[in-house]
Amino acid sequence: MTAKPHKLNILEDKRFSCHSCGNCCRHWHVQLLPDEIDRIASLRWPTGDPLGGQTINMVHSGQTFLAHKPNGDCIFLNADNGYCRIHEQFGESAKPVGCQLFPFSMHRTFGNKVSITPRHDCPSVRQNKGDRYKSNQLSKLADIVLEDARPFSEQQRCNLDEDQIQAIVDFLSALLPSLPTVAHKAMFLYGFCDWLGHQEASELDREALGGLYQPLVNHINKWFEETDASKLRKVDRYTLANLLSMYLRRDEDVLDKRVGRIKRAASIVFFGSGKASVNALGSMYPTGSGKSNQLFDKTHDEKLDLSLLDQLIKTRLQTLGFMGAANHHLDLLDGLRSLCLLYPMVIGTARLFTQTDHPMDHAIGAIDHAFGRAHVLRTSAANRLVRQLLDPDVFACLMVSIS
Ligand code: SF4
C-alpha cells in the first residue's frame, strides 16, 4: 500500500530566499544521513580542484557531520561568494538533505499533515525577505525527512482534537500581539496554560475560549497589583542566566576545537555568575556583548523592536512548532509553557546585544537556534531550571522585573 502524500501547511504571509550571507555554512555542523556519507564523498571534482581527495566529514559521538575548515567555514563553502561548492558544481539536489532543508524544519502534525516552521537563525527568515516558500521542493524533502515520522499522539495533543488545538492557536495568535506589554503577553500565555491545565477536554471549544479573554485579563491585572518586582530572588536571576547559557552556548566552537570542553564549561559557570560575556558561550556572538548581569538592565530598551518577538511567538504558534517533534516531543501544554519562557529569554538576550544595531534581531536568531533543538535543553538539569522559573510566584515576579 502506498503512503498518503504529505499535505504541507505553509504560512501564507511568510517569504524566504537565500541571500548567501553564509551564516548557515559557518555556524552549523550539518549532520549527514547514513546514505549521504558515501554519496558526498564520491562526488567527482574536476582535476586539480582543492576539494578532490579532501576529508569531507567528521565523526562526533557516533554521528557524521560535514567537516569544517580551521576557521570554522564548512569545507564546501566558497568564501569568495558565499555559495556552496556542491551546489555550484553539481546542483542543489546534490547537497546533503540538511543543507537543502535549511532554513526550515518540518514535522508531522495531524494525519498526513506536515507543518513547516521557518528557522529564525537565518537572517532572511527574520526579515521575511524573498519569495513564497517553494512547496514542490519542500514536499520532496518531506518525503525524505519524514519517512518514519508519526503524527501527534493522543498524549501530545492532551486528548484534544485538531479543531480544538486550532481554536487555541487562533485564540492566542490573535490576542497575544494586542496586549499592551511583554509582561502582559507572557502572563496571558502563562495564565492560559494554567486554565488549560484545569479544563476538561470535552468542554474546550471556541465559545469557551471566547468567554476567557476578559476574566484572564482581569486575573493578570490582579497578578500585577500583587506582584512586588523587588522580591525576585537572586537565585531566580541566577536560574534565568543558567537556563540562558544552555540556550546560547554553541557547541560548534568545541567541535571545531576553537575552545576546549573545560574552558567552555568554565565559561558557562562564569556567564551564570555575571563574570563572562555572552561571546564566551559562542565565538559567533558579537565581541564585547554583555554579561548576564545586564539581563535586567533597561537602559537601552528603546533599541529593542518588540514586534519581532511577537512574530517569533506567532510563527511558533501557527506552525505548531512548540510541541511534538518540533520541540523535544513536548505535549501541547508543556510546549505552550516553553513559549512563556521565550519572553524573558529573548528580552534578556537582546539586552546582551545592545551594542549592535539590531539587538532584538540577534537575540531572536540566537534563542530560536536552540529552541526545540539543543540537546542540553532536554536534560533533567534544564528541566529543573524551567520548573523553577515557571513557578507561579517566580514567573510573575520575573516578568514584572525584566520587562
Ligand atoms: S543563513 Fe539564510 S540567507 Fe544566509 S546563507 Fe544560510 S539560508 Fe542563505
Boltz pocket constraint, residues with backbone or C-beta under 6 A from the ligand:
constraints:
  - pocket:
      binder: B
      contacts: [[A, 17], [A, 18], [A, 19], [A, 20], [A, 21], [A, 22], [A, 23], [A, 24], [A, 25], [A, 82], [A, 102], [A, 103], [A, 121], [A, 122], [A, 123], [A, 124], [A, 125]]
      max_distance: 6.0
